[in-house]
Amino acid sequence: MRRTKLHGLRWEMRHQFNQFSLVLIAIFMVSCAAAVPPARIGEYVSSWRQVGREAFTKIDQRPVQAGLVMVSDTAEPGAAPSLPEEALARLGESLQRDLGRAIPVAITEIISADRIKPQPQGDWAQFAELGQQHGFDYLAVVIVSSTEQEYPVTLSLGLTRHAQPGFRRDNWSLLEFALLDLKQHQILAQAEGRGWATLDRPSAPGINQWYPAISLRPQDERRIWPPTYVGAPNTLRVVSFEQAAQRLVLKLHNSWRGV
């Protein structure tokens, strides 16, 4: 009897310890997601130029007509590869549509950011020149960055007991938005959206029934299957940035309405 009680006590303590460990892991993952990747917008525009919502509301004609500049940033050490051009263009088109629903801005053109480069304290002049070239007094700038880590895992194969060696790749994405008033040299609105997703893939292609597979983070039962094994990392980044875009638009929407 005593041995049974002791065994039960040990089991309960172990169960509580496991639960506590899971809580710590969850807290750690959330804190990591909040800090990775680091903010990059300060390398493009200085934060001291931000004046807030009050200046935005004083603009006579709203929605303001603006050009959208999508800047793919990979200058930070450890940055993930940039999105393919086609995927970046689709992301820009999605934001062109959704930003106007969040704040009173009308994106009428997506402008190439080929000449935009990061500087230690930001460089307002390059955006002013870009706006002048395209006839805009306002620019909506989005800095696109992400980071990844990959590590070996054992992947289960469906409902069977078989397993396959493979890799797990975590992607953390960041979209940083700033609405620039080029005439008044100030930032009218600013927000960020973060996303994350995980790719599981076997060490070799061929298990198409289950892998590669992408899951959303934190825990989400939905699964996304990339169309190809080779292109799975790019699909991972696309999915992660889609999550970041949704959060960015929601933050702008809530900020404008004072939520």
Phi, psi and omega in degrees: 000315181297320180295322179295316179296319180296319178296319179295322179294318179297318179298318181294318179296319179295320179297316179296321179296318179296319179297317179297321179296319179297322178297315179298319179296318180297317178297318180297317181294321179294318180295322178296316181297331181283340185247349185237131355283164180290156178299141182238352188294335177296342176278357182239316177226142182283136183292338182292347179280352183288131181241345173094185190292331185301316180295326180297317183290341181274354178292130186294313184254113176229144007288148179286143178273124185221154171263148181256127180243112179262110183256113177274113186254120176232019185282336181291134176304132181087005180292145176285160176302151180289162175296147171303152185305318181296319180292321178295322178296319178295321178297319178297318179296322178295316179291325177304321180283316190277331181297323179294340177275343183265319181223161182285073178222141178244111179277111184259350181202142172259121188256138178297139181251024185302326184267358180277125182232148177288146176227154184308320180244018183082162181218094181295327187300324182292329176283323177298319178294319180296317178297320179296320180298327184254005175075035180243137171270346181228141175231134171263112185255132177234118177269124186250115181214158177201166176221157184219157168219144180231141182209154183287143177218169173254123185258129176280149182254091177062223183269002180274173178270000180286153180222161183222133174294143182199199183224148174242130180240122177260134176239131173245123184246156182216129172243121180247124186248140172215132175261114186263130169264102188288332179286317182268358178056053181212159178263121183273330181207146181209140179196168176222156175226133181245145178223163178206148180203160184231135177249124172252129179215144177290164181292344176218147180291165174127344179262065190290342183292327184241330187223158358289153182220143180246133176240154179269155180233145000294191191312125180214131185285344181294145177232143179237128182255114178300148182292333180223157177291314183294322183274004183302318178300322177293321176297321176303313182293321178299313180298316181297317180290331174298320177295318179297320180296319178299318181289324177298311181297319179296319179296317178296318179300312182291322180295318181294327181266005176070028180280000000 
